[in-house]
Amino acid sequence: MKGLWSTRVKNLLQKHSAGADWEKLEQDLSSLVSGCLDEKLDDLRMQNILRDMEDTFQRPEPPSQSQSRLKGSKSKANEAIANQEFLQLLKRLGLESHYPKKMGMGYFHTICKTSLLDREPSKDKELSFYFLQKLLTVDYRVRYLTCWDKSNPGLAPVPQTSEQEQELSNSFENFLDNLMEAAPEPASRDGGVHPMDLQMAIFHCADDFLRQTLANKLAFCQLALPLLVPNPGTSHIEFPLYALSQIQRSWKEADKSGKQAGTKSYNNKLISQAQTPIVSFIRIGSSASCSKSQLLNTLLSKRKHDTFFHRHCRGSTRERLLMEGVVEIAWYCPCGSPDDTFDCCVAFCNLHGDARDHRVQLQFLQEISAVNVALVSESERMDNRGKQLLQGLWQSQRPLVCLLTEKENVAVGRPGKNITIGMKNSNEAQVMVQLTKTISNLLQGSRLHFSLDACLDKALQHGFFVDTEQPTCVMAKAKAKDLVDILKKEKLSKIKSQLLPLQGRLWYQWCKKDKELTRLQEKGNKSIEHHRSQIENEKSAIRRKQLEQAFPLNLLMKSFLRLSQTMLEAISEEINDSSIGLEHLLREVGQIYEALQLMDSEKFKFSKLPEIAADLMVSGYPVELMDGDASYVPLLFVLSVLGIQSTGKSTLLNAMFGLQFNVSAGRCTRGAFMQLIPVSEELQQDVGFDFVLVVDTEGLRAIEMANKHSLNHDNELATFVIGIGNLTVINIFGENPSEMQDVLQIAVQAFLRMKKVNLSPSCLFVHQNVGEITAKEKNMEGQRRLQEKLDEMTVIAAQQEFCDISSFSDVIGFDVNTHIHYFAHLWEGNPPMAPPNPTYSQNVQQLKKLKETLLHETKKKCENLIELQKEQ
């Protein structure tokens, strides 16, 4: 019979062989039968696990000394030949210490006193910070940011004249003489910094990750993005593909031919991967009467929004330093309606400056463009360079639209290929109709489509500097792709069971037992202590089973842990494009770490596992706080948000803090995600803590939860969201009374529960999509109705919780005048081409101003929390 015993039975009997505690042996055998035996792992098993972990976390090889010296010499060479005017501009803006590419995400995200104020910069050195803060709140007026302080000579004072001089100047003859006099020579430079010089200076100082964030925010604001960027310190031209790689766009195309005529196809994809026709605009000569960028803005938005900055924009100056030779790009995205300007998604490129001076950029654009549009000035006085350039465009296989600024309306050229349009003395609206129709017709006859990713090879052929092709990035992407390939080999339905085994049935069982431990339900005839001990044993047994499933580590987790030491950002992007999110892998890492706590090993502390998530948080990546499947969470101090599904909660947090929480229609957030925001040293002294932890949560009333006890789920979610935070933003969307009542009822019940356990969080109500903020009396009426509804919900919740409370202000400290905010609609017009509403951004800034007061209010609560943790 001894030969039939399992290893676990043998180990158990061996454990008790030297003792005579038969009662303990009986308990252990009973626990073994029930699967709850709390036994230690055998030494051999522990050694195998340790060896597997140590092999996984081998130190990455440092770069060779020769590579380091090469990088250093290149950097010094670049600095040595840097454009002196550019260096003076950096010094003027206070950015000299950030060049080149030394400005990271921390500069963008840090909460400081200035970021909480709603004012304009008073000196040039403040411009870059205010630019980033306005861009953070997705205010497209960021591009009109200027600083006209007293030290700038841009505005001439009004001269003081005597009475005699004034009489002479009032004569008509004197007025005519003044008209006939030659105009004075303009000053060498205007007083203010050109807004595009400010934007490009920040771009040159930003590292690759901040550049990507800047591009995402600019795209959200419907502003043009840099596609080709001459480096002011060298002769190199940059093609910032990585910076443009995470921009998401949606559009709807109507099929106007064939059997499917009238149907609409919906597209939502990374714009860098979208195959679109490209229309390039260039200028030959200089024109005082016609702006190429203004023509583009009319094509893109019918002059409703300035996608491209032009000479008549507020803040523009006569001279600019960093835009010569820059190629910007913007996309027209149709919405599938009859009044769409173009039927499909079209990319528009704009070469700044005279094309004669930028032949390399022009050649690149000719190779990728489906249509070329040339704005030609001084055609009668054109030099040989201009004639050769125009001849090359005319003889090219690509269609050419030639806009002549000094000619009357003409339309000549080879039919269907080259078109000439005269613009002098022409009605602008008619010219734009003709230009739009001409481009549409030429695009219909062209099958030449390019994505930005497809332009990579041509950029390399021209010798452009491409960020994604640098050795570190190439290696990171290759290894991350290997990781994704592992995922693609498995069917989606089997990924969790095969590659992420710790997130299946055992994890749900552990969470269920953990909830039982805190609630101590289903005790039966057992004492609470005995019941608690049994649950603890059951939890340990489940962890052991997880450990058995986790080791040896499968290829996916071993590869992920190795890559996570040096290539987190590349991993996050590659994985998020696949069928599984980074949060699933991090969740698996967390499960492995908690299961490893069963091992009492001094040799290997497994600290590298939590370091992975910590590094991601510090670098500004949203990390999962609550498992959306099993609802498990650690205790933290946070600022959280609560509201109905798809009402703009994530968008609000992104605008307030410049974050990267996922945003889309439907239930895109599941569970809860957190992001760490540093507080500046100056503000730390006032508020008493170093970081603000922002939590984005899934929405209430989710359609997916309709058949899964949604009311109970929503109540638990609200209790969690409000319970962990010192400040919760209650987000209400629109004027729907039933939705408002749903949110308020759930929120009030959660706040009431907090009061019962002596927690006192604060809250703000944000009422979105209420139109432009109108008369104060209307707001007061809305506040009064919301106060009445809160009191009504409080009475109902108090009855359910058996409390004697009659008003919401009895539950938490609440001021109806300062804790309710009305927000305008997010968009200024109809998506997908609408820019964000500047009033929305202004509302966000006003909310941030109040946040400073609330930070001071929560300082004492935070100190109490720390003291409580010390006692525990």
Helices and strands as residue ranges (DSSP letters): G 2-4, H 7-15, H 22-34, H 43-56, H 65-80, H 84-93, G 96-98, H 105-109, G 114-116, G 124-126, H 127-136, G 140-144, H 163-169, H 172-180, H 195-205, H 208-220, E 225-230, E 237-239, G 242-244, E 248-254, E 264-270, G 271-273, E 278-284, H 292-301, E 327-332, E 346-354, G 355-357, H 359-368, E 371-376, G 379-381, H 384-395, E 400-404, E 418-422, H 428-444, H 456-461, E 465-466, G 467-469, H 471-489, G 492-494, H 495-499, G 501-503, H 505-519, H 528-550, H 555-563, H 568-576, H 582-596, H 608-618, E 623-626, E 638-643, H 649-657, E 672-678, H 681-687, E 691-697, G 703-705, H 710-724, E 725-733, H 737-756, E 762-768, H 776-800, G 808-810, E 820-822, H 838-871
